[in-house]
Amino acid sequence: MNFLVGLIFSAIVAIVVLLVPWIGVGVLHLYTIFGIVVPYLAILIFLIGMILRVIDWGRSPVPFRIPTTAGQQWSFPWIKHSWIENPKDSKGVIVRMALEVLCFRSLFRNVRLEYRRIENLPKVAFEWEKWLWMAAIAFHYSFLVIFLRHFRFFTNPIPSFVKIIEKLDGFFQAGVLPIPGLTIPEVYITDLLLLAAVTYLLLRRLYIPQVRYVSLPSDYFPLFLILGIGTTGVLMRYFLRVDVTKVKELAFGLFKFHPHVPDGIGTIFFIHLFFVCTLIAYIPFSKICHMAGIFLSPTRNLSNNSRFKRHINPWDNKPAWEYPGMVHTYEEYEEEFRDVMIEAGIPVEKMPEKKEEEKPEQEQ
Amino acid sequence: MRPKNVPEPEELSKIDHKPPLFESWMDKKPEFKPGFYCYGAKAKNIAAVGMPNPRDWSPTDEDWKLPENWKEIFLNGMKERLEKYRSFKLFMDICVRCGACADKCHYFIGSGDPKNMPVLRAELLRSVYRKYFTTGGKLFGKLAGARELTFDVLKEIWYYLYQCSECRRCSLFCPYGIDTAEITILGRELTNLLGLNTDWIQASVANCYRTGNHIGLQPHAYKDMIEFLCDECEEVTGIRPQPQFNKKGAEILFVTPSGDVFADPGTYTCMGYLLLFHYLQEEYGFDITWSTYASEGGNFGYFTSHEMAKRLHAKIYMEAKRLGVKWILGGECGHMWRLLNQYIDTFNGPPDYLEEPVSPITGTKFEHAKGHKIVHIVEFTADLIRHNKLKLDPSRNDHLVLTFHDSCNPARGMGFFEEPRYVIKSVCRNFYEMPSNTIREQTFCCGSGAGLNAGENMELRMRGGLPRANAVKYVHEKYGVNMMACICAIDRAALPVLMQYWVPEVDITGVHELVGNALVFKNEKKRTTDLRGNPFVGAEEEQGDAV
């Protein structure tokens, strides 16, 4: 299966995700299914799936303390300890994890290999490469802002933080010229950022040979879904306007468990909603579960304190010599090498009593 | 000596890092290239430690003489480890294949083989995981990135698990902290359920188990070797160290990798230890003992399985207990220190029969080592120097222009960066760092770690060591660096060969060799050479004047 197969396969699945609500609502008018059943089902699958996933991870213990140490250990007072990159306690771990989760600290280290041959000899160099980090930050934060902005559909009155976010997000509208003849509402910068970042993430997957080589359909598919969500969202907001009050009515109904679908919401909304539902339901079964996994990652969420605080392995808490036959004991060792040890002047536990017959080993 | 059976650097450096456009890695069969893999473990060495499926075999054999139900054993082993190690389960699930790790691996940089990208090395196992342990994989097969565990897949997994040196460089760059070392360690455990170790590792394991050290030195021979190094010390300095062996009631037990005792240039490091201990004994009544039973700090079990690592390193605590020492001093070694830092107390602790380590000379309490009760000799020496307890003449290292190679394990499995630099700068006057993305936490592997330091896989080693060698070449050309210090016995064994191949002008030393050079004894003879017999700067002219 080369990258084309993977790409085409996931594109086809994404197109199916597009067509199902289009036909289902646009042709068959299955409003209840796509307006009520699907969203409930998706959230249910997401919640149960994610809980089960995290429980499943949590059921496996962490037998060893294996943080990746990215800075100086804590040792002498006169040596500067790198308390975030090599934390010795939970304070350091919390800051390290915060940097990791909020700023993608590790990804920020990224560089790009530049391999050349000069006069037939190799030259290994590393070039600046923060594009992946920037795209990842732009993508995740845009997504978050857009998610928060959507609170205006579920709440009444609209909380002030949503209004502030909207205001900030629309800050650049003054710089965007309205297209003549069209009335364009204020442009949200995150809409553009999200689409740009996702497009970049897709293109780099196809363009960078190594990434293309390792990509699976499950890498393209979520990108297509998000592109679908973003595109339908943008279409709805700026071009194919839907009746926002009716959308809000639907959302309110869903949240108050008195769902009903008002008439006259455009099909485009149901396509948007179906993309979102598919993504939500897909998360627990896909790599997108990294959003929860990062918090459990033992190379990041453990302090490097095993030299002064014992880490206990729950399934093996006894030293090796307390299990039968696991170690080669000193007694066995001396038994084999006693003569040469004595000859070499190495102290032994048991001096042989002249030349007597070997007694069977009595030590335990 | 330049390694044999390896293409010339001009040839070897023709590396293509771009995988073919339309190739599918899942369908590409493994191709065993000579120079990239090690010999299969011999029956006697597998049997010596009671591991499964002892028989002689070779990786190139059609038939690996696996048990009938090998697939079941492998998959059950996988299931067991998924349940025992959160790391394993998590790392199987959360990779997004962003590719940040791809060009961070020294084996990928040096070989261009796409399956040496950490992401793909892990995907080899992940594809099997998906097939047997996830719904998506069961339903959609290859479309979900899942693969049947066939004999070819097993061979491929084996081939690439033994092309990873567990250096953890990729884990530093991974946004989720996915650690290929962890995947390799657990993957190798699975291969060992089928008797598929390499003999270089398995023979060392068997030797460590029986004689206490990986080359199988028996107690008298071990002592002989050290006595020989004492002779050498005497020749250079006029001082003869008086090491103690297996001494009950000594204050401290010293454990170092056995490579230091028998293989150049580790032996010079060992002479450094001997001279330092003797100096401290003379000046301060220092009481330390070597052990022939716990005569290996390195742990070849770690390249086999967690269990084997636990079994072998148990000897250190057992011997400390038997001898009744207060605490343990550990020599310069790489993976040994990752194990001592992150595993030994969990494996075999708590060592409550020992005392919290305190330097008998400076009174410094090693707070940070109060749990596992083991102090790194470089920490110990750094503390001595800090308290002015050593008379040092750094000009004796003036013939050397140094750089320092951070060994992977003390770097990314401990965070041991400043102590060795402090010691080096105290005993040497010419020190230059390599470029910043090749040192400290970003350090590059020697290319021979985790049991890959054999002779038959030399091409892999020269390729894997390329990024490191390239950085050395840079400081050699820029600053005239002619010596690279390191704190790892595998480095000391592997790097000289690597330097001969890529940068022959640079040689390798341990940190305590430099200490040994600089250490000034009260009653020493007039010293004109370093521990290797190379003349000090100015020594030749002085001799000339005297004549």
Contacts between the chains, C-beta under 8 A, distances in Angstrom:
chain1	res1	chain2	res2	distance
A	1	B	24	4.8
A	1	B	26	6.1
A	1	B	27	7.2
A	1	B	142	5.1
A	1	B	143	7.2
A	2	B	21	7.8
A	2	B	22	4.6
A	2	B	23	6.4
A	2	B	24	4.7
A	3	B	21	7.9
A	3	B	22	7.7
A	4	B	22	7.2
A	5	B	24	7.8
A	6	B	143	7.7
A	9	B	143	5.8
A	53	B	93	7.9
A	56	B	89	7.4
A	57	B	86	6.0
A	57	B	89	5.9
A	57	B	90	5.7
A	57	B	93	7.6
A	58	B	86	7.6
A	59	B	83	7.3
A	60	B	82	6.6
A	60	B	83	5.7
A	60	B	84	6.6
A	60	B	85	6.2
A	60	B	86	4.2
A	60	B	88	7.5
A	60	B	89	4.9
A	61	B	84	6.9
A	61	B	85	7.9
A	61	B	86	6.4
A	62	B	85	7.8
A	62	B	86	5.0
A	62	B	87	7.1
A	63	B	84	6.4
A	63	B	85	6.3
A	63	B	306	7.7
A	63	B	346	7.2
A	64	B	306	7.7
A	64	B	342	6.2
A	64	B	343	5.8
A	64	B	346	5.7
A	65	B	342	5.5
A	65	B	346	6.9
A	66	B	87	6.8
A	66	B	179	7.0
A	66	B	182	6.7
A	66	B	342	5.7
A	66	B	413	7.7
A	68	B	168	5.8
A	68	B	171	4.7
A	68	B	172	5.7
A	68	B	177	6.1
A	68	B	179	6.4
A	68	B	412	5.5
A	68	B	413	7.8
A	69	B	411	7.4
A	69	B	412	5.7
A	69	B	413	6.4
A	69	B	414	5.8
A	69	B	415	3.7
A	69	B	441	7.0
A	70	B	172	5.9
A	70	B	412	7.2
A	70	B	415	7.6
A	70	B	441	4.4
A	71	B	415	5.8
A	71	B	417	7.7
A	71	B	441	6.6
A	72	B	415	5.4
A	72	B	417	5.0
A	72	B	418	5.4
A	73	B	368	7.1
A	73	B	414	5.9
A	73	B	415	3.7
A	73	B	416	6.0
A	73	B	417	8.0
A	74	B	368	5.5
A	75	B	366	7.9
A	75	B	368	5.0
A	75	B	379	6.2
A	75	B	419	6.7
A	76	B	364	7.6
A	76	B	379	7.7
A	76	B	382	7.4
A	76	B	383	6.8
A	76	B	386	7.4
A	76	B	419	8.0
A	78	B	386	6.5
A	79	B	418	4.7
A	79	B	419	6.8
A	79	B	422	7.4
A	80	B	418	7.3
A	82	B	415	6.8
A	85	B	415	7.8
A	85	B	441	7.2
A	86	B	415	4.0
A	88	B	368	7.9
A	100	B	175	7.6
A	100	B	177	7.7
A	104	B	175	5.6
A	106	B	100	7.9
A	106	B	172	6.8
A	106	B	173	5.9
A	106	B	174	6.0
A	106	B	175	5.1
A	106	B	177	6.8
A	107	B	98	7.6
A	107	B	100	5.9
A	107	B	173	7.4
A	107	B	175	4.3
A	109	B	172	6.7
A	109	B	173	5.4
A	109	B	442	7.7
A	110	B	100	5.1
A	110	B	173	6.1
A	111	B	437	6.1
A	112	B	103	6.7
A	113	B	17	7.0
A	113	B	103	3.6
A	113	B	109	6.2
A	115	B	15	6.5
A	115	B	17	6.1
A	115	B	109	6.9
A	117	B	13	5.7
A	117	B	14	7.2
A	120	B	10	4.2
A	120	B	13	7.1
A	121	B	9	6.4
A	121	B	10	6.9
A	121	B	13	6.3
A	122	B	9	7.5
A	122	B	13	3.8
A	122	B	15	7.3
A	122	B	466	6.2
A	122	B	470	6.5
A	123	B	470	6.8
A	124	B	109	6.2
A	124	B	466	6.6
A	124	B	467	5.0
A	124	B	470	4.3
A	124	B	471	7.7
A	126	B	437	5.2
A	132	B	98	6.5
A	132	B	99	7.9
A	132	B	100	6.5
A	136	B	98	7.8
A	136	B	175	7.5
A	208	B	99	6.5
A	209	B	17	7.7
A	209	B	18	4.2
A	209	B	19	5.6
A	209	B	21	7.6
A	210	B	17	7.1
A	210	B	18	7.6
A	210	B	19	6.5
A	210	B	99	5.6
A	210	B	102	4.4
A	210	B	103	7.1
A	210	B	114	6.8
A	210	B	117	6.1
A	211	B	97	7.1
A	211	B	98	7.5
A	211	B	99	3.9
A	211	B	102	7.2
A	212	B	19	7.8
A	212	B	21	7.9
A	213	B	19	4.0
A	213	B	23	7.4
A	213	B	25	6.4
A	213	B	114	5.4
A	213	B	120	7.6
A	214	B	25	7.4
A	214	B	97	5.0
A	214	B	99	6.7
A	214	B	102	7.6
A	214	B	114	7.7
A	214	B	117	6.8
A	214	B	119	5.2
A	214	B	120	5.5
A	214	B	123	6.6
A	215	B	97	6.0
A	216	B	97	6.9
A	216	B	144	7.6
A	216	B	145	4.2
A	217	B	143	5.4
A	217	B	144	7.4
A	217	B	145	7.7
A	218	B	136	7.8
A	218	B	144	6.5
A	218	B	145	6.3
A	219	B	96	7.2
A	219	B	97	5.4
A	285	B	134	8.0
A	285	B	135	7.2
A	285	B	136	5.9
A	287	B	93	7.6
A	287	B	94	6.5
A	287	B	95	6.6
A	287	B	96	4.8
A	287	B	97	7.6
A	289	B	93	6.3
A	289	B	94	6.3
A	290	B	94	4.1
A	290	B	95	7.9
A	290	B	96	5.8
A	290	B	176	5.6
A	293	B	90	5.4
A	293	B	93	6.3
A	293	B	94	3.7
A	293	B	176	6.3
A	294	B	94	7.3
A	294	B	175	7.6
A	294	B	176	5.2
A	294	B	177	7.7
A	296	B	86	6.5
A	296	B	90	5.8
A	297	B	90	6.3
A	297	B	94	7.8
A	297	B	176	5.4
A	297	B	177	4.2
A	297	B	178	7.5
A	298	B	86	6.2
A	298	B	87	5.0
A	298	B	90	7.6
A	298	B	177	7.6
A	299	B	87	7.5
A	299	B	171	5.5
A	299	B	177	3.7
A	299	B	178	7.7
A	299	B	179	4.9
A	299	B	182	7.7
A	300	B	176	7.8
A	300	B	177	4.1
A	304	B	341	7.5
A	304	B	342	7.9
A	304	B	414	7.4
A	304	B	415	6.3
A	306	B	341	6.1
A	306	B	342	5.3
A	306	B	343	7.7
A	306	B	345	6.0
A	306	B	346	6.9
A	306	B	371	7.0
A	306	B	372	7.1
A	307	B	340	7.9
A	307	B	341	5.8
A	307	B	345	7.7
A	307	B	368	5.5
A	307	B	369	5.0
A	307	B	370	7.8
A	307	B	371	5.6
A	307	B	372	5.3
A	307	B	374	7.7
A	308	B	367	6.7
A	308	B	368	5.6
A	308	B	369	6.8
A	308	B	370	5.0
A	308	B	371	4.4
A	308	B	372	7.9
A	309	B	371	5.6
A	310	B	345	5.0
A	310	B	346	6.9
A	310	B	349	5.4
A	310	B	350	5.3
A	310	B	371	5.6
A	311	B	345	7.0
A	311	B	346	4.9
A	312	B	346	6.8
A	313	B	346	5.1
A	313	B	347	7.9
A	315	B	84	6.0
A	316	B	310	7.9
A	319	B	314	6.2
A	319	B	317	6.9
A	319	B	347	7.3
A	319	B	348	4.1
A	319	B	349	7.1
A	320	B	310	5.0
A	320	B	311	5.1
A	320	B	314	3.8
A	320	B	347	6.9
A	320	B	348	5.7
A	321	B	314	5.7
A	321	B	318	5.9
A	321	B	348	7.8
A	325	B	50	7.1
A	326	B	310	7.8
A	326	B	311	5.1
A	326	B	314	7.4
A	327	B	311	5.7
A	327	B	314	4.9
A	327	B	315	6.9
A	327	B	318	7.0
A	328	B	209	5.1
A	328	B	210	6.3
A	328	B	315	7.6
A	329	B	318	7.3
A	330	B	293	5.3
A	330	B	318	6.4
A	330	B	319	6.8
A	330	B	322	5.6
A	333	B	210	7.9
A	333	B	211	7.9
A	333	B	212	6.9
A	333	B	293	5.4
A	334	B	293	8.0
A	336	B	210	7.7
A	337	B	211	8.0
A	337	B	218	5.8
A	337	B	219	5.0
A	337	B	220	7.8
A	340	B	218	6.0
A	340	B	219	6.2
A	340	B	220	4.3
A	341	B	219	4.9
A	341	B	220	6.6
A	341	B	292	7.4
A	343	B	220	6.3
A	344	B	219	6.5
A	344	B	220	3.6
A	344	B	223	5.1
A	344	B	224	7.3
A	345	B	223	7.7
A	346	B	219	5.5
A	346	B	220	7.2
A	346	B	223	6.1
A	346	B	245	5.1
A	346	B	246	5.4
A	346	B	292	6.1
A	347	B	245	7.5
A	347	B	246	5.2
A	347	B	247	6.7
A	347	B	248	6.9
